Amino acid sequence: MKLIICKNYDEVSAAAAEIVADVMKANPACVLGLATGSTPVGMYKKLIEKNAAGEIDFSAVTTVNLDEYYPISPDNDQSYRYFMNENLFNHVNIDKARTFVPDGQASDPVAACEAYEETVAAVGAADIQVLGIGQNGHIGFNEPDTALEVKTHVTGLTESTIKANARFFASEADVPTKALTMGIGTILGAKKIIILANGAAKHDAVSKMLAGKLDTSCPASMLNLHRDVVVVCDEMAYNG
Ligand code: GLP
């Protein structure tokens, strides 16, 4: 794993946006694997600026998102589809028909996961996958467990993740208890991965990931299996 330690959140966002922009410049028809959560918001802002300045072009880009709550409608302002539209897609010259997010309102969620895994395979390996990290080390919605799933699947959210994500909802009771998420194998299928972390609350998860062992109690540690991972974190996430 390559490690970039930044002074603060703004530097994390700038460094991450630079890495994504380089991938886009090298291949204008690239596939971007994208993430939600508060962490990548600053990076998306910088990508929007670069797009407005004509430095990067989204017109031929395809995106695949990691996960979506279940059940949730795309119009719900807490859905990850809504988040992506608000934080990136509505502000850049992307063709929304080429932006993919798991279907949070599918009547058959298991079938929706199978279909999503096929979509990810059909668009081709992501040139870069952007990840955040949960306080408990989750990536996407792959929560700590004795065994981790390989492919896109339906999952229950842990109590700690429901609590952590309650800040975005009217109340904790409103947080969906399930999600559809790429599996660890789906994520590792990307050609390059960057994982962003900021703040002391992420220190334990970041430390476990950087320990270099495969530990299912920290799903992000599975990234040690990949040969091109860049960890971009601030000093608080690194030092605690
Ligand atoms: C969410 C998402 C993850 C994200 C994580 C951290 O539950 N499913 O993809 O990385 O939690 O979120 P934040 O960046 O807001 O700390």
Boltz pocket constraint, residues with backbone or C-beta under 6 A from the ligand:
constraints:
  - pocket:
      binder: B
      contacts: [[A, 35], [A, 36], [A, 37], [A, 38], [A, 39], [A, 40], [A, 66], [A, 67], [A, 131], [A, 132], [A, 133], [A, 134], [A, 135], [A, 138], [A, 139], [A, 140], [A, 141], [A, 161], [A, 165]]
      max_distance: 6.0
